[in-house]
Amino acid sequence: MFSQKANSIFQKVIDLYHVANTVDQPFENVYDRNAHTIEHLLYRKCWIDTVQWHYEDIIRDPNIDPVAALTLKRQIDASNQDRTDMVEYIDSYFLEQYGDVEVKKNATINTESPAWAVDRLSILALKIYHMNEEASREDASTEHIAACQKKLDILLEQRIDLSTALDQLLADIANGSKYMKVYKQMKMYNDDELNPVLRARK
């Protein structure tokens, strides 16, 4: 199943990141970029999400230096752009994968594309990893551990549900009962022509 492959890759990425556990560590994709595989895309996607997760932790430090915070905000913006770019790359993979499928006359469209479900699955893997850390903390109170374990159980159930839904969506696309229609991102705040503040500085 596709979701099993994705979840396995996401776990691999998250575990590897936490060996050094720093946002400044170099990135190296273990899957060959030239092979144009979904594994390469999934690995890159989750790495972006993992680094951004920790950016978001750092910027919430109430004592952060304002200059450092501004620099980090720019990094978060760039990471968000990378994240949405990767979603488009993954959807492009699926569009090519199922390009020859004969769509049934009564086929319906889904509320989100497969890649946006992949995006949610990647973020969910990070939530599970860090909630498990909290539920396993030796310095935490029994109340904290119990509360986090309860949340962890819900997150694990959510991953099962989301994985099942994603696999079903891909199966429906493969047999023609669902069809993909992807809308490219139309973000305005990064565009020199569409953001009035950036346009005024030109």
PyMOL CGO cylinders between C-alpha atoms (Angstrom):
from pymol import cmd
from pymol.cgo import CYLINDER

trace = [
    CYLINDER, 0.00, 0.00, 0.00, 1.21, 3.50, -0.80, 0.3, 1, 1, 1, 1, 1, 1,
    CYLINDER, 1.21, 3.50, -0.80, 0.56, 4.84, 2.70, 0.3, 1, 1, 1, 1, 1, 1,
    CYLINDER, 0.56, 4.84, 2.70, 2.70, 2.13, 4.26, 0.3, 1, 1, 1, 1, 1, 1,
    CYLINDER, 2.70, 2.13, 4.26, 5.60, 3.15, 2.04, 0.3, 1, 1, 1, 1, 1, 1,
    CYLINDER, 5.60, 3.15, 2.04, 5.08, 6.85, 2.83, 0.3, 1, 1, 1, 1, 1, 1,
    CYLINDER, 5.08, 6.85, 2.83, 4.82, 6.32, 6.58, 0.3, 1, 1, 1, 1, 1, 1,
    CYLINDER, 4.82, 6.32, 6.58, 7.98, 4.20, 6.56, 0.3, 1, 1, 1, 1, 1, 1,
    CYLINDER, 7.98, 4.20, 6.56, 9.92, 6.90, 4.71, 0.3, 1, 1, 1, 1, 1, 1,
    CYLINDER, 9.92, 6.90, 4.71, 8.59, 9.64, 6.99, 0.3, 1, 1, 1, 1, 1, 1,
    CYLINDER, 8.59, 9.64, 6.99, 9.74, 7.68, 10.05, 0.3, 1, 1, 1, 1, 1, 1,
    CYLINDER, 9.74, 7.68, 10.05, 13.17, 7.21, 8.49, 0.3, 1, 1, 1, 1, 1, 1,
    CYLINDER, 13.17, 7.21, 8.49, 13.49, 10.95, 7.85, 0.3, 1, 1, 1, 1, 1, 1,
    CYLINDER, 13.49, 10.95, 7.85, 12.37, 11.97, 11.32, 0.3, 1, 1, 1, 1, 1, 1,
    CYLINDER, 12.37, 11.97, 11.32, 14.66, 9.47, 13.05, 0.3, 1, 1, 1, 1, 1, 1,
    CYLINDER, 14.66, 9.47, 13.05, 17.64, 10.59, 10.96, 0.3, 1, 1, 1, 1, 1, 1,
    CYLINDER, 17.64, 10.59, 10.96, 16.96, 14.29, 11.62, 0.3, 1, 1, 1, 1, 1, 1,
    CYLINDER, 16.96, 14.29, 11.62, 16.93, 13.72, 15.37, 0.3, 1, 1, 1, 1, 1, 1,
    CYLINDER, 16.93, 13.72, 15.37, 20.38, 12.11, 15.38, 0.3, 1, 1, 1, 1, 1, 1,
    CYLINDER, 20.38, 12.11, 15.38, 21.94, 15.58, 15.02, 0.3, 1, 1, 1, 1, 1, 1,
    CYLINDER, 21.94, 15.58, 15.02, 18.67, 17.32, 16.01, 0.3, 1, 1, 1, 1, 1, 1,
    CYLINDER, 18.67, 17.32, 16.01, 19.55, 20.74, 14.61, 0.3, 1, 1, 1, 1, 1, 1,
    CYLINDER, 19.55, 20.74, 14.61, 17.95, 22.84, 11.86, 0.3, 1, 1, 1, 1, 1, 1,
    CYLINDER, 17.95, 22.84, 11.86, 21.42, 23.67, 10.52, 0.3, 1, 1, 1, 1, 1, 1,
    CYLINDER, 21.42, 23.67, 10.52, 22.39, 20.13, 9.57, 0.3, 1, 1, 1, 1, 1, 1,
    CYLINDER, 22.39, 20.13, 9.57, 23.00, 19.43, 5.86, 0.3, 1, 1, 1, 1, 1, 1,
    CYLINDER, 23.00, 19.43, 5.86, 20.33, 17.59, 3.88, 0.3, 1, 1, 1, 1, 1, 1,
    CYLINDER, 20.33, 17.59, 3.88, 21.14, 14.55, 1.80, 0.3, 1, 1, 1, 1, 1, 1,
    CYLINDER, 21.14, 14.55, 1.80, 18.42, 12.54, 0.10, 0.3, 1, 1, 1, 1, 1, 1,
    CYLINDER, 18.42, 12.54, 0.10, 19.07, 8.81, 0.38, 0.3, 1, 1, 1, 1, 1, 1,
    CYLINDER, 19.07, 8.81, 0.38, 17.04, 8.26, -2.82, 0.3, 1, 1, 1, 1, 1, 1,
    CYLINDER, 17.04, 8.26, -2.82, 18.53, 9.04, -6.22, 0.3, 1, 1, 1, 1, 1, 1,
    CYLINDER, 18.53, 9.04, -6.22, 17.17, 12.33, -7.53, 0.3, 1, 1, 1, 1, 1, 1,
    CYLINDER, 17.17, 12.33, -7.53, 17.77, 11.33, -11.14, 0.3, 1, 1, 1, 1, 1, 1,
    CYLINDER, 17.77, 11.33, -11.14, 15.56, 8.26, -10.78, 0.3, 1, 1, 1, 1, 1, 1,
    CYLINDER, 15.56, 8.26, -10.78, 12.46, 10.51, -10.49, 0.3, 1, 1, 1, 1, 1, 1,
    CYLINDER, 12.46, 10.51, -10.49, 10.88, 8.21, -7.91, 0.3, 1, 1, 1, 1, 1, 1,
    CYLINDER, 10.88, 8.21, -7.91, 8.09, 8.92, -5.46, 0.3, 1, 1, 1, 1, 1, 1,
    CYLINDER, 8.09, 8.92, -5.46, 10.45, 7.82, -2.69, 0.3, 1, 1, 1, 1, 1, 1,
    CYLINDER, 10.45, 7.82, -2.69, 12.77, 10.73, -3.47, 0.3, 1, 1, 1, 1, 1, 1,
    CYLINDER, 12.77, 10.73, -3.47, 9.87, 13.18, -3.33, 0.3, 1, 1, 1, 1, 1, 1,
    CYLINDER, 9.87, 13.18, -3.33, 8.46, 11.77, -0.09, 0.3, 1, 1, 1, 1, 1, 1,
    CYLINDER, 8.46, 11.77, -0.09, 11.86, 11.89, 1.60, 0.3, 1, 1, 1, 1, 1, 1,
    CYLINDER, 11.86, 11.89, 1.60, 12.44, 15.50, 0.59, 0.3, 1, 1, 1, 1, 1, 1,
    CYLINDER, 12.44, 15.50, 0.59, 8.90, 16.49, 1.59, 0.3, 1, 1, 1, 1, 1, 1,
    CYLINDER, 8.90, 16.49, 1.59, 9.19, 15.12, 5.11, 0.3, 1, 1, 1, 1, 1, 1,
    CYLINDER, 9.19, 15.12, 5.11, 12.65, 16.64, 5.61, 0.3, 1, 1, 1, 1, 1, 1,
    CYLINDER, 12.65, 16.64, 5.61, 11.25, 20.09, 4.80, 0.3, 1, 1, 1, 1, 1, 1,
    CYLINDER, 11.25, 20.09, 4.80, 8.38, 19.51, 7.23, 0.3, 1, 1, 1, 1, 1, 1,
    CYLINDER, 8.38, 19.51, 7.23, 10.72, 18.28, 9.96, 0.3, 1, 1, 1, 1, 1, 1,
    CYLINDER, 10.72, 18.28, 9.96, 13.05, 21.27, 9.74, 0.3, 1, 1, 1, 1, 1, 1,
    CYLINDER, 13.05, 21.27, 9.74, 10.10, 23.65, 9.69, 0.3, 1, 1, 1, 1, 1, 1,
    CYLINDER, 10.10, 23.65, 9.69, 8.61, 21.95, 12.76, 0.3, 1, 1, 1, 1, 1, 1,
    CYLINDER, 8.61, 21.95, 12.76, 11.75, 22.89, 14.66, 0.3, 1, 1, 1, 1, 1, 1,
    CYLINDER, 11.75, 22.89, 14.66, 11.88, 26.39, 13.16, 0.3, 1, 1, 1, 1, 1, 1,
    CYLINDER, 11.88, 26.39, 13.16, 8.41, 26.89, 14.63, 0.3, 1, 1, 1, 1, 1, 1,
    CYLINDER, 8.41, 26.89, 14.63, 9.64, 25.74, 18.05, 0.3, 1, 1, 1, 1, 1, 1,
    CYLINDER, 9.64, 25.74, 18.05, 12.61, 28.10, 17.98, 0.3, 1, 1, 1, 1, 1, 1,
    CYLINDER, 12.61, 28.10, 17.98, 10.71, 31.21, 16.92, 0.3, 1, 1, 1, 1, 1, 1,
    CYLINDER, 10.71, 31.21, 16.92, 8.33, 30.82, 19.87, 0.3, 1, 1, 1, 1, 1, 1,
    CYLINDER, 8.33, 30.82, 19.87, 11.14, 31.43, 22.34, 0.3, 1, 1, 1, 1, 1, 1,
    CYLINDER, 11.14, 31.43, 22.34, 9.91, 34.57, 24.22, 0.3, 1, 1, 1, 1, 1, 1,
    CYLINDER, 9.91, 34.57, 24.22, 13.52, 35.68, 24.66, 0.3, 1, 1, 1, 1, 1, 1,
    CYLINDER, 13.52, 35.68, 24.66, 14.57, 35.32, 21.04, 0.3, 1, 1, 1, 1, 1, 1,
    CYLINDER, 14.57, 35.32, 21.04, 16.63, 38.18, 19.64, 0.3, 1, 1, 1, 1, 1, 1,
    CYLINDER, 16.63, 38.18, 19.64, 14.39, 40.27, 17.33, 0.3, 1, 1, 1, 1, 1, 1,
    CYLINDER, 14.39, 40.27, 17.33, 16.96, 40.27, 14.52, 0.3, 1, 1, 1, 1, 1, 1,
    CYLINDER, 16.96, 40.27, 14.52, 17.32, 36.50, 14.78, 0.3, 1, 1, 1, 1, 1, 1,
    CYLINDER, 17.32, 36.50, 14.78, 13.53, 36.18, 14.82, 0.3, 1, 1, 1, 1, 1, 1,
    CYLINDER, 13.53, 36.18, 14.82, 13.22, 38.16, 11.59, 0.3, 1, 1, 1, 1, 1, 1,
    CYLINDER, 13.22, 38.16, 11.59, 15.86, 36.00, 9.94, 0.3, 1, 1, 1, 1, 1, 1,
    CYLINDER, 15.86, 36.00, 9.94, 14.05, 32.89, 11.12, 0.3, 1, 1, 1, 1, 1, 1,
    CYLINDER, 14.05, 32.89, 11.12, 10.73, 34.24, 9.84, 0.3, 1, 1, 1, 1, 1, 1,
    CYLINDER, 10.73, 34.24, 9.84, 12.30, 34.55, 6.39, 0.3, 1, 1, 1, 1, 1, 1,
    CYLINDER, 12.30, 34.55, 6.39, 13.50, 30.94, 6.67, 0.3, 1, 1, 1, 1, 1, 1,
    CYLINDER, 13.50, 30.94, 6.67, 10.01, 29.80, 7.63, 0.3, 1, 1, 1, 1, 1, 1,
    CYLINDER, 10.01, 29.80, 7.63, 8.55, 31.66, 4.64, 0.3, 1, 1, 1, 1, 1, 1,
    CYLINDER, 8.55, 31.66, 4.64, 11.05, 29.99, 2.33, 0.3, 1, 1, 1, 1, 1, 1,
    CYLINDER, 11.05, 29.99, 2.33, 10.33, 26.61, 3.91, 0.3, 1, 1, 1, 1, 1, 1,
    CYLINDER, 10.33, 26.61, 3.91, 6.60, 27.10, 3.39, 0.3, 1, 1, 1, 1, 1, 1,
    CYLINDER, 6.60, 27.10, 3.39, 7.24, 27.80, -0.28, 0.3, 1, 1, 1, 1, 1, 1,
    CYLINDER, 7.24, 27.80, -0.28, 9.39, 24.66, -0.55, 0.3, 1, 1, 1, 1, 1, 1,
    CYLINDER, 9.39, 24.66, -0.55, 6.65, 22.68, 1.16, 0.3, 1, 1, 1, 1, 1, 1,
    CYLINDER, 6.65, 22.68, 1.16, 3.93, 23.73, -1.27, 0.3, 1, 1, 1, 1, 1, 1,
    CYLINDER, 3.93, 23.73, -1.27, 6.30, 23.26, -4.22, 0.3, 1, 1, 1, 1, 1, 1,
    CYLINDER, 6.30, 23.26, -4.22, 6.89, 19.67, -3.09, 0.3, 1, 1, 1, 1, 1, 1,
    CYLINDER, 6.89, 19.67, -3.09, 3.14, 19.07, -2.88, 0.3, 1, 1, 1, 1, 1, 1,
    CYLINDER, 3.14, 19.07, -2.88, 2.89, 20.12, -6.53, 0.3, 1, 1, 1, 1, 1, 1,
    CYLINDER, 2.89, 20.12, -6.53, 5.77, 17.85, -7.50, 0.3, 1, 1, 1, 1, 1, 1,
    CYLINDER, 5.77, 17.85, -7.50, 4.07, 14.91, -5.77, 0.3, 1, 1, 1, 1, 1, 1,
    CYLINDER, 4.07, 14.91, -5.77, 0.76, 15.65, -7.46, 0.3, 1, 1, 1, 1, 1, 1,
    CYLINDER, 0.76, 15.65, -7.46, 2.57, 15.86, -10.79, 0.3, 1, 1, 1, 1, 1, 1,
    CYLINDER, 2.57, 15.86, -10.79, 3.92, 12.37, -10.13, 0.3, 1, 1, 1, 1, 1, 1,
    CYLINDER, 3.92, 12.37, -10.13, 0.39, 11.07, -9.51, 0.3, 1, 1, 1, 1, 1, 1,
    CYLINDER, 0.39, 11.07, -9.51, -0.99, 12.86, -12.57, 0.3, 1, 1, 1, 1, 1, 1,
    CYLINDER, -0.99, 12.86, -12.57, 1.61, 11.12, -14.71, 0.3, 1, 1, 1, 1, 1, 1,
    CYLINDER, 1.61, 11.12, -14.71, 1.11, 7.81, -12.91, 0.3, 1, 1, 1, 1, 1, 1,
    CYLINDER, 1.11, 7.81, -12.91, -2.61, 7.77, -13.64, 0.3, 1, 1, 1, 1, 1, 1,
    CYLINDER, -2.61, 7.77, -13.64, -2.57, 9.73, -16.88, 0.3, 1, 1, 1, 1, 1, 1,
    CYLINDER, -2.57, 9.73, -16.88, -3.75, 6.81, -18.98, 0.3, 1, 1, 1, 1, 1, 1,
    CYLINDER, -3.75, 6.81, -18.98, -6.65, 5.82, -16.75, 0.3, 1, 1, 1, 1, 1, 1,
    CYLINDER, -6.65, 5.82, -16.75, -10.05, 5.93, -18.45, 0.3, 1, 1, 1, 1, 1, 1,
    CYLINDER, -10.05, 5.93, -18.45, -12.23, 8.06, -16.20, 0.3, 1, 1, 1, 1, 1, 1,
    CYLINDER, -12.23, 8.06, -16.20, -15.75, 6.73, -15.65, 0.3, 1, 1, 1, 1, 1, 1,
    CYLINDER, -15.75, 6.73, -15.65, -18.71, 8.90, -16.65, 0.3, 1, 1, 1, 1, 1, 1,
    CYLINDER, -18.71, 8.90, -16.65, -19.96, 9.04, -13.07, 0.3, 1, 1, 1, 1, 1, 1,
    CYLINDER, -19.96, 9.04, -13.07, -16.49, 9.73, -11.61, 0.3, 1, 1, 1, 1, 1, 1,
    CYLINDER, -16.49, 9.73, -11.61, -16.26, 12.31, -8.84, 0.3, 1, 1, 1, 1, 1, 1,
    CYLINDER, -16.26, 12.31, -8.84, -13.55, 14.65, -7.65, 0.3, 1, 1, 1, 1, 1, 1,
    CYLINDER, -13.55, 14.65, -7.65, -12.07, 14.59, -4.15, 0.3, 1, 1, 1, 1, 1, 1,
    CYLINDER, -12.07, 14.59, -4.15, -11.96, 17.56, -1.79, 0.3, 1, 1, 1, 1, 1, 1,
    CYLINDER, -11.96, 17.56, -1.79, -8.16, 17.45, -1.85, 0.3, 1, 1, 1, 1, 1, 1,
    CYLINDER, -8.16, 17.45, -1.85, -5.52, 16.05, -4.15, 0.3, 1, 1, 1, 1, 1, 1,
    CYLINDER, -5.52, 16.05, -4.15, -3.49, 12.98, -3.13, 0.3, 1, 1, 1, 1, 1, 1,
    CYLINDER, -3.49, 12.98, -3.13, -0.41, 15.11, -2.43, 0.3, 1, 1, 1, 1, 1, 1,
    CYLINDER, -0.41, 15.11, -2.43, -2.24, 17.27, 0.10, 0.3, 1, 1, 1, 1, 1, 1,
    CYLINDER, -2.24, 17.27, 0.10, -3.23, 14.09, 1.91, 0.3, 1, 1, 1, 1, 1, 1,
    CYLINDER, -3.23, 14.09, 1.91, 0.46, 13.12, 1.80, 0.3, 1, 1, 1, 1, 1, 1,
    CYLINDER, 0.46, 13.12, 1.80, 1.26, 16.52, 3.30, 0.3, 1, 1, 1, 1, 1, 1,
    CYLINDER, 1.26, 16.52, 3.30, -1.11, 15.85, 6.20, 0.3, 1, 1, 1, 1, 1, 1,
    CYLINDER, -1.11, 15.85, 6.20, 0.38, 12.38, 6.69, 0.3, 1, 1, 1, 1, 1, 1,
    CYLINDER, 0.38, 12.38, 6.69, 3.90, 13.82, 6.90, 0.3, 1, 1, 1, 1, 1, 1,
    CYLINDER, 3.90, 13.82, 6.90, 2.86, 16.38, 9.51, 0.3, 1, 1, 1, 1, 1, 1,
    CYLINDER, 2.86, 16.38, 9.51, 1.02, 13.66, 11.41, 0.3, 1, 1, 1, 1, 1, 1,
    CYLINDER, 1.02, 13.66, 11.41, 4.20, 11.60, 11.57, 0.3, 1, 1, 1, 1, 1, 1,
    CYLINDER, 4.20, 11.60, 11.57, 5.91, 14.55, 13.24, 0.3, 1, 1, 1, 1, 1, 1,
    CYLINDER, 5.91, 14.55, 13.24, 3.07, 15.00, 15.72, 0.3, 1, 1, 1, 1, 1, 1,
    CYLINDER, 3.07, 15.00, 15.72, 3.27, 11.32, 16.63, 0.3, 1, 1, 1, 1, 1, 1,
    CYLINDER, 3.27, 11.32, 16.63, 7.04, 11.41, 17.09, 0.3, 1, 1, 1, 1, 1, 1,
    CYLINDER, 7.04, 11.41, 17.09, 7.00, 14.44, 19.37, 0.3, 1, 1, 1, 1, 1, 1,
    CYLINDER, 7.00, 14.44, 19.37, 3.90, 13.41, 21.32, 0.3, 1, 1, 1, 1, 1, 1,
    CYLINDER, 3.90, 13.41, 21.32, 5.57, 10.06, 21.95, 0.3, 1, 1, 1, 1, 1, 1,
    CYLINDER, 5.57, 10.06, 21.95, 8.60, 11.96, 23.28, 0.3, 1, 1, 1, 1, 1, 1,
    CYLINDER, 8.60, 11.96, 23.28, 6.34, 13.83, 25.69, 0.3, 1, 1, 1, 1, 1, 1,
    CYLINDER, 6.34, 13.83, 25.69, 4.55, 10.67, 26.78, 0.3, 1, 1, 1, 1, 1, 1,
    CYLINDER, 4.55, 10.67, 26.78, 7.95, 9.07, 27.51, 0.3, 1, 1, 1, 1, 1, 1,
    CYLINDER, 7.95, 9.07, 27.51, 9.59, 11.92, 29.43, 0.3, 1, 1, 1, 1, 1, 1,
    CYLINDER, 9.59, 11.92, 29.43, 11.14, 10.72, 32.67, 0.3, 1, 1, 1, 1, 1, 1,
    CYLINDER, 11.14, 10.72, 32.67, 11.11, 14.24, 34.17, 0.3, 1, 1, 1, 1, 1, 1,
    CYLINDER, 11.11, 14.24, 34.17, 7.40, 14.84, 33.50, 0.3, 1, 1, 1, 1, 1, 1,
    CYLINDER, 7.40, 14.84, 33.50, 4.53, 14.43, 35.94, 0.3, 1, 1, 1, 1, 1, 1,
    CYLINDER, 4.53, 14.43, 35.94, 2.28, 11.39, 35.77, 0.3, 1, 1, 1, 1, 1, 1,
    CYLINDER, 2.28, 11.39, 35.77, -0.56, 13.72, 34.76, 0.3, 1, 1, 1, 1, 1, 1,
    CYLINDER, -0.56, 13.72, 34.76, 1.48, 15.11, 31.85, 0.3, 1, 1, 1, 1, 1, 1,
    CYLINDER, 1.48, 15.11, 31.85, 2.44, 11.63, 30.69, 0.3, 1, 1, 1, 1, 1, 1,
    CYLINDER, 2.44, 11.63, 30.69, -1.14, 10.35, 30.89, 0.3, 1, 1, 1, 1, 1, 1,
    CYLINDER, -1.14, 10.35, 30.89, -2.50, 13.36, 28.99, 0.3, 1, 1, 1, 1, 1, 1,
    CYLINDER, -2.50, 13.36, 28.99, 0.13, 13.01, 26.27, 0.3, 1, 1, 1, 1, 1, 1,
    CYLINDER, 0.13, 13.01, 26.27, -0.43, 9.25, 25.98, 0.3, 1, 1, 1, 1, 1, 1,
    CYLINDER, -0.43, 9.25, 25.98, -4.14, 9.90, 25.45, 0.3, 1, 1, 1, 1, 1, 1,
    CYLINDER, -4.14, 9.90, 25.45, -3.31, 12.39, 22.68, 0.3, 1, 1, 1, 1, 1, 1,
    CYLINDER, -3.31, 12.39, 22.68, -0.80, 9.97, 21.18, 0.3, 1, 1, 1, 1, 1, 1,
    CYLINDER, -0.80, 9.97, 21.18, -3.43, 7.22, 21.00, 0.3, 1, 1, 1, 1, 1, 1,
    CYLINDER, -3.43, 7.22, 21.00, -5.73, 9.59, 19.08, 0.3, 1, 1, 1, 1, 1, 1,
    CYLINDER, -5.73, 9.59, 19.08, -2.93, 10.60, 16.70, 0.3, 1, 1, 1, 1, 1, 1,
    CYLINDER, -2.93, 10.60, 16.70, -2.12, 6.95, 15.98, 0.3, 1, 1, 1, 1, 1, 1,
    CYLINDER, -2.12, 6.95, 15.98, -5.78, 6.27, 15.23, 0.3, 1, 1, 1, 1, 1, 1,
    CYLINDER, -5.78, 6.27, 15.23, -5.86, 9.34, 13.00, 0.3, 1, 1, 1, 1, 1, 1,
    CYLINDER, -5.86, 9.34, 13.00, -2.87, 8.02, 11.04, 0.3, 1, 1, 1, 1, 1, 1,
    CYLINDER, -2.87, 8.02, 11.04, -4.67, 4.74, 10.42, 0.3, 1, 1, 1, 1, 1, 1,
    CYLINDER, -4.67, 4.74, 10.42, -7.75, 6.57, 9.18, 0.3, 1, 1, 1, 1, 1, 1,
    CYLINDER, -7.75, 6.57, 9.18, -5.82, 9.01, 6.99, 0.3, 1, 1, 1, 1, 1, 1,
    CYLINDER, -5.82, 9.01, 6.99, -3.65, 6.23, 5.55, 0.3, 1, 1, 1, 1, 1, 1,
    CYLINDER, -3.65, 6.23, 5.55, -6.73, 4.18, 4.73, 0.3, 1, 1, 1, 1, 1, 1,
    CYLINDER, -6.73, 4.18, 4.73, -8.44, 7.16, 3.10, 0.3, 1, 1, 1, 1, 1, 1,
    CYLINDER, -8.44, 7.16, 3.10, -5.37, 8.00, 1.01, 0.3, 1, 1, 1, 1, 1, 1,
    CYLINDER, -5.37, 8.00, 1.01, -4.96, 4.42, -0.20, 0.3, 1, 1, 1, 1, 1, 1,
    CYLINDER, -4.96, 4.42, -0.20, -8.66, 4.32, -1.10, 0.3, 1, 1, 1, 1, 1, 1,
    CYLINDER, -8.66, 4.32, -1.10, -8.40, 7.61, -2.98, 0.3, 1, 1, 1, 1, 1, 1,
    CYLINDER, -8.40, 7.61, -2.98, -5.47, 6.33, -5.03, 0.3, 1, 1, 1, 1, 1, 1,
    CYLINDER, -5.47, 6.33, -5.03, -7.33, 3.08, -5.74, 0.3, 1, 1, 1, 1, 1, 1,
    CYLINDER, -7.33, 3.08, -5.74, -10.38, 5.06, -6.87, 0.3, 1, 1, 1, 1, 1, 1,
    CYLINDER, -10.38, 5.06, -6.87, -8.23, 7.21, -9.15, 0.3, 1, 1, 1, 1, 1, 1,
    CYLINDER, -8.23, 7.21, -9.15, -6.58, 4.09, -10.55, 0.3, 1, 1, 1, 1, 1, 1,
    CYLINDER, -6.58, 4.09, -10.55, -9.94, 2.50, -11.43, 0.3, 1, 1, 1, 1, 1, 1,
    CYLINDER, -9.94, 2.50, -11.43, -11.44, 5.69, -12.82, 0.3, 1, 1, 1, 1, 1, 1,
    CYLINDER, -11.44, 5.69, -12.82, -14.13, 6.28, -10.20, 0.3, 1, 1, 1, 1, 1, 1,
    CYLINDER, -14.13, 6.28, -10.20, -12.30, 9.40, -8.96, 0.3, 1, 1, 1, 1, 1, 1,
    CYLINDER, -12.30, 9.40, -8.96, -10.35, 11.90, -11.03, 0.3, 1, 1, 1, 1, 1, 1,
    CYLINDER, -10.35, 11.90, -11.03, -7.59, 14.33, -10.21, 0.3, 1, 1, 1, 1, 1, 1,
    CYLINDER, -7.59, 14.33, -10.21, -7.82, 18.03, -10.88, 0.3, 1, 1, 1, 1, 1, 1,
    CYLINDER, -7.82, 18.03, -10.88, -4.92, 20.04, -9.50, 0.3, 1, 1, 1, 1, 1, 1,
    CYLINDER, -4.92, 20.04, -9.50, -4.96, 23.78, -9.01, 0.3, 1, 1, 1, 1, 1, 1,
    CYLINDER, -4.96, 23.78, -9.01, -1.50, 25.32, -8.91, 0.3, 1, 1, 1, 1, 1, 1,
    CYLINDER, -1.50, 25.32, -8.91, -0.72, 27.51, -5.94, 0.3, 1, 1, 1, 1, 1, 1,
    CYLINDER, -0.72, 27.51, -5.94, -1.52, 31.17, -6.46, 0.3, 1, 1, 1, 1, 1, 1,
    CYLINDER, -1.52, 31.17, -6.46, 0.22, 32.71, -3.48, 0.3, 1, 1, 1, 1, 1, 1,
    CYLINDER, 0.22, 32.71, -3.48, 0.35, 36.46, -3.73, 0.3, 1, 1, 1, 1, 1, 1,
    CYLINDER, 0.35, 36.46, -3.73, 2.57, 37.53, -0.85, 0.3, 1, 1, 1, 1, 1, 1,
    CYLINDER, 2.57, 37.53, -0.85, 5.79, 36.18, -2.40, 0.3, 1, 1, 1, 1, 1, 1,
    CYLINDER, 5.79, 36.18, -2.40, 5.17, 37.77, -5.80, 0.3, 1, 1, 1, 1, 1, 1,
    CYLINDER, 5.17, 37.77, -5.80, 6.79, 41.14, -6.56, 0.3, 1, 1, 1, 1, 1, 1,
    CYLINDER, 6.79, 41.14, -6.56, 3.88, 42.05, -8.82, 0.3, 1, 1, 1, 1, 1, 1,
    CYLINDER, 3.88, 42.05, -8.82, 1.00, 40.83, -6.65, 0.3, 1, 1, 1, 1, 1, 1,
    CYLINDER, 1.00, 40.83, -6.65, 2.14, 41.93, -3.20, 0.3, 1, 1, 1, 1, 1, 1,
    CYLINDER, 2.14, 41.93, -3.20, 1.57, 45.73, -3.02, 0.3, 1, 1, 1, 1, 1, 1,
    CYLINDER, 1.57, 45.73, -3.02, 4.35, 46.18, -0.44, 0.3, 1, 1, 1, 1, 1, 1,
    CYLINDER, 4.35, 46.18, -0.44, 6.94, 44.42, -2.61, 0.3, 1, 1, 1, 1, 1, 1,
    CYLINDER, 6.94, 44.42, -2.61, 5.67, 46.16, -5.74, 0.3, 1, 1, 1, 1, 1, 1,
    CYLINDER, 5.67, 46.16, -5.74, 6.05, 49.59, -4.12, 0.3, 1, 1, 1, 1, 1, 1,
    CYLINDER, 6.05, 49.59, -4.12, 9.72, 48.90, -3.33, 0.3, 1, 1, 1, 1, 1, 1,
    CYLINDER, 9.72, 48.90, -3.33, 10.65, 48.17, -6.94, 0.3, 1, 1, 1, 1, 1, 1,
]
cmd.load_cgo(trace, "trace")
